[in-house]
Amino acid sequence: MSAPEPRVVVTGMGVLTALGDSPQALHRSLCDGGNGLEPLEWEEGGAMPPRVAGRVDFDPKAYLGNGNLRPLDRTARLAVAATGLALDAAGWTAEIRDETEVGLVLGTMFCSVHTISGFDRRAQEAGPNYAKPMEFANSVINAAAGQTAIWHDLWGINATIAGATASGAQAIAYASDLIRSGRASALLAGGVDELCFESFYGFHRAGLLYDPAGGDGAPAAPYDARRSGFALAEASAFLMLEEAESAAARGATVLAEIRGHGDAFDRSRGRDEESCAAALARSVTSALRRADRQPSQLACVSLSGNGARRGDRCEARGVALALGEATAGLPAVAIKSMLGESLGASGALQAVTAIESMRAGVLPGTAGLEQPEEGLPLARIGTDSSAVERGCGLVTALGLEGSSCALAIEVA
């Protein structure tokens, strides 16, 4: 008889967002209807209209002390700070990390794109001799993961997941698999992305951003019939994942358990709604199968809807396709209505919110969702907070280019 598969538990969480720098503060603000979006104009982008965005009011010294911050760009600083908060919350002191292997799986869409662009631009305009060597270290997609490992002395597995807006959830899924396979016993997993001109300009050119000056009163509200795009944001969010027996041996407090996950890819890359919805449905079905849970046993769902017309509709259809009749009675929330689209950090933020909601017994409302799209199968999503029980929560993440992921997370 084969041994049971190792269980993966959450022992700490760390977040940096426009609405708070702790899971508890973030959850309270979301339940109180907090809005992390503010007007934003870029000096570099005079041709771009004003937008709203979610910026983190962030003094790195308040979290990282007086250490040498020069090698760290903004993305790395956000990642180092949030992972530090997660380590502290889980009780992983520097002394314990010196003797015990801890690794990191970091999800991101662009990582240090501002640094990368600046390095390239300077070399092209002024010549290679004027490129800054210190910036070169941050000009790769896994720079933030490497800098974070160096700062916190994380000498275990170090991996970067780049699956667009599904990256944060995929990082948690991959880290869970590493622990279940015995390749690691303790891993930080989550995601980070910065708010910068380069990413902002790219989404603006693609016509994906919400325009507050549209004149039709449309909100940046996921699943609302009037939605026209999303508000960009930055954030950093990480969960401390551990093998259950190892966590128990060191006397750790268990917040939740990663029961299962599922991943799928839409070959149409979001262009065909049926294909997109089917891919997400496969992710959800796989997550529940691995978790040994039925749709009727779910306590809530934290959705990745961000205000994109096609993406939101595909996600709602995919969830309904996987959950069937259980969809109508399932409490649901889309936190990007208040935080904005934080790209690689978003899936981890959704996981943190789901865990805190089930622990507190309250699921936040979805801001601005006053006119649900016709035929929306999510009957229990709205502007008001709702009661939620402890149990198995579902987190869904739909990437912009075809990636999808689902997490089944249980709070006892």
N, C-alpha and C positions, 0 to 999 in steps of 0.2 A: 504494500500500500504506500503510495507516494505521500511525502510530507505536505502539509497544507502550505499554500502560497503565502509568503510573508505579507503582513499587512502594512500599509503606509499611513502614518498619522501626521497631523499638523500640530506642531508644538509651539509655534510662534508666528507672528505676522508683523510686517513693517510696511508702511505706506507713506508716500509724500504726494499730496494732491492739492488742488486749489481749495478744497473744503476741509482739510485737516491732515495732521501728520500722525494719526494713530487710528487703528481700526474702529475703536469706540467713538472717537470724535467724528470720523467720517460718517459712520452709521447714524449718529445723532443728527448731524447736519442734513443728511439725505432725508431722514424721516421728518425733519422740521421744514423741508422744502427749500433747503439752501441752494443757492445758484452760484456755481464757480465760474461762470462765463462773464467776461467783461469786454468792453470795446477795445479794439486793438488796431493800430495802424503801424505799418513798417516804414521806416525812413528810406530803406532801400527800394521800396515798392511804390513809388509815387503814382504809378498807373493803376494800382489795385485799389478797389473801393474799401472803405472801412469794414471790418468784420468784428465778430466776437470770438473769444477764445478762452481757454482755461489755462492760465499761467500759475505756476507754483511760486509763491512768495518765499524765496529760499535763500537763507544765509548759511552756506556750507559750514562755516566755523561753529555755528550753533550745534551742529551734529557731529562734526569731525574734529573739533578742537583746533589746536595750533600746529597740526602736522603740515608737512609739505604738500600743499594743494596744487602747486604749479603743474605737475604732470597730468592732472586731471582736468578734462574739459567738463562742460555742464552735464552732459549725459553721464559721464563716469561719476561725477559728484552726486548726482541724483541716485544712481545705483548704489554707490558706496554707503550713502546715508541710509537708504531704506533697508539694505541688507543688514546694516549695523543695528537698526531698530528691531529687525526680525531676530537677529542673534541674541540681543539683549532680552527680548520678550521670551525667548525659548530657554534662556539660561546658559547659553553657550559662551562662557567667558573666554578671554584670551588664553588663560592657563589650560582650560580643557581643550581648546582648539590646538594648542601646542602639542598635545599628546594624542589627539583623536582626529582622524581624517574627516574633513568636511569639504564638500564640493559645491559647485554652482552650475545651474542651468539657467541661462539668461535669454529671454525672448525679446526681440526688438525688430522694428521694421526698417529703420534707417540708421540706428545707432548714432554715431557722431557725424552726421551729415554736414553740419555747419563747419566743423573742423576740417572735414574732407574737402569741402568746397573752397574754404579759405586757403588751404594748403595748395590746392591745384591752381586757384586763381592767382595767388601770389607768384607761383613758379612760372605761370604763363605770361603774366604782365611784366614782372620785374626780372625774370630769368631764374634758372635753377639755383644759382648761387645765393639767391635771396629767400629761398624756401627755408622755413624754420625746422630744424631737425627734431626739436621736441614735439612739434605737432605731428610729425610723421607717425609716431607711435600710436596716435589716436585716429589714423586715417584708414583703419580696417574695421570690418563689421564686428569683430570680436574684441575690439579695444576695451569696451566697458567691462566685459567679463574678466579680461586679464587684469585690468587695473583694480577691480574689486577684489580679486583673489590675492593680489599683492598686498593691498591695504589691510585686509582682514586675516591674512595668513591662511587662506583656504587652499590646502595642498591636495585636495581630492580631485575628482573629475571636474573638468572645466569645459563647458559646451555653450555654444550660442545657437539659438534657433531663430531663423529669419523667415517667418511665414505670414508676413504682413500683419493685419490686425488680429490674426489668430495666434500670433507668436507667444503671448503670455500664457494662454491656456495650453498650447502645445508644449511649452517648457515644463509646466506642471505634469502633463501627461508623460513626457519623456523621462523626467526625474523619477516619477512613480515606477515606471518600467525598470529603470536602473536599480532601484531599491528592491523591487520584487525579484529581480534576476540575481540578486546577491552581489552585484558589482559595486554597490555603495550602501552605506547604512544611514548617512545623513547628508542631505543636499538642500541648499537654498534654491528655490525655483520661483520664477516670476518674470517680470518684464519692465522695460524702461524705454522711453523715447522723449526727446526734448522738443520744445516748441521753438522753431527757428524760421527765418525767412525762407530758406531753401525748400523745406517741406511745405510750408504755407503757400509759396508761389506755385509749387508743383500741383497741389490740389486745386488752387485757384484756376490754373490753366486748364485743368481737367474738368472744370465746371462742377466740382463736387461739394463746394462749400456753401453753407447757408448764408444768405444775404439778408441782413436785418433791414436793409433799405428797399426790399422788394416791393413794398407798398401794398401787399395783399394781406398783411397781418399774419402771415404764416410763421409758426414757431419752429425752432430747431428741435421738434418733438418727434421721437421715433413713433412710427405707426399712426401718426395723425394724417388725415386725408390731405392737409394743406402743406405738408412737409416738402422742403425743396433742397435739402442738403444737410451736411453736418458741420458742427463747430469743432475746429481742431483744438487739441489740448496737449499738455505734457503731464507726465506722472511717473512714479516709480512704485512698484508693489512687489513684495516677495513673501513667500511662505517658507517656513522651516519644516521640511519633510524628513521624517525619520522612520526607520523600521520599528515596528511597535514594541518588540521585545527589548531592543536597545534603548528606546525611549523610557520604557518602564524601569529598566535597570538603573538608569541615572535619575529616576524619580521625577521625570518631566510631566508637566500637565498637558493632557491631550485635549485639544480644542475640537478636532474633527478628524475624519478618516477619508482618504481618497479611495473610494470604493471601486471606481472603474473609469475608463475613458474610451473615447472612440474618435477616430480621425478618418476623413475622406477628402477626396479632391474632385472638384467639378471641372470636367474637361472643357466646358464652354467658358470657364473663367467668369461666371456671373452673367454672361450674355443671354443664356437660355434659362428662363425662370424654372422650368420643370427640372432641368438638370441640376441647377443650383439647389433647389429645395430637396431633391432626392439625395444629394450628397450630404446635406446637413442631417437629413433623416437617418442616413446610414450611420453617421457619427453618433447620434443620440441612441439609436437602437443598439449599437455596439457597446456604448458606455453602460447602458442599463443591463445588457446581457452579462457583461463582466462584473457588474455590481450585484448581480442576482436580485434585481429589483424590477417590479412591474410598474408601468406608467401610473397606475392607480395608487402606488405607494409613495409617490413623490410629494414633498412638502411645498416646494416652490421652484420657480425657474428664474434665473438671472440671465437676461437676454443681451445680445450684443447690438441690438438695434441702435442706430445713431442718427437717423433722419434721412438717410439715402433712400430714394423712392424704391428702386428695384431691390436693393439689399434687404431692407426691412420686410418687404413683402415675401421675398424668398425665405427668409428666416422663419417668419410666422407660418408659412406653408409647410416648411420642413419639420418644424416642431409638431404641427398638427398631424402631419403624415406619419410621424413616428409614434406619437402618443394616442392618437385616435380620440375616443370619447373622453378620455381623461383630460384633454386639453382645456375644455370649457370650464372645468372646476379648479384649475391650477392657478394659484396666486402667482403673478408675474411682475417683473420690474425691468426697466431699461435705464440704468444709472447714467448713461451717456447723455440723457436729457438734461442733467445737472452738472456733469463733469466734462462733457465734450468727448470727442474721439481721441483717446490717448494712445492709439496705435498699439505698439508692443506691450504696453502696460495694462491695456484694457481687460484682457482675459483674467489676469491675476487680480485686478480690482474687483471684477465681478465675483470671483471666488471668495475674496475677503468679505464682500458685502453679503453674499449668501450665507457664509458661516456666521457672521455677526447677527444677521437677521434671524436665523434659526435659534441662536443662543439667546437673543433678546426677546424673541416672540413677536417681532414687528418687521414687516417688509415695507420698505419705503414706496411711495408712489412714484409715478413717472411724470415729471413736470411738463406742462403744456399739452398733454394728451387730452384735449377736450372734444375733438371730433375724430374718433377712431375711423380708420379707413373702412369702407364698406366691405363686408365679408370677413373682417378680421376674426380669426378663430380664437384669439386670446381674450376670452370673455372677462377674465378677472385681472385686467391691467387697466389702470386709470391713475388719476392724479392723487388719490387718497392712499395713505398707508393702510395696510391690512394686517390682521393677525395671521401668524404663521406658526406652525408647530415644529418641534424638533423632529428630525428625520433625515431623509435623503433629499438633498437639493440638486437641481440640475443647472449647470452652467453651459451656455452655448456660445460659440465664437465663430463668426462667419468672416473669412478673410476677403479682401477686396479683389483678389486675383484667383479665387477658386479654392483656397484652403478652408477647411472647416474642422472644428474640434468640439467635443462635448465632454464634460466632466460630471461624474456622479459623486457628490461629496456628502458624507453623512455626519450629523451631529447627534450624539446620543443623548 
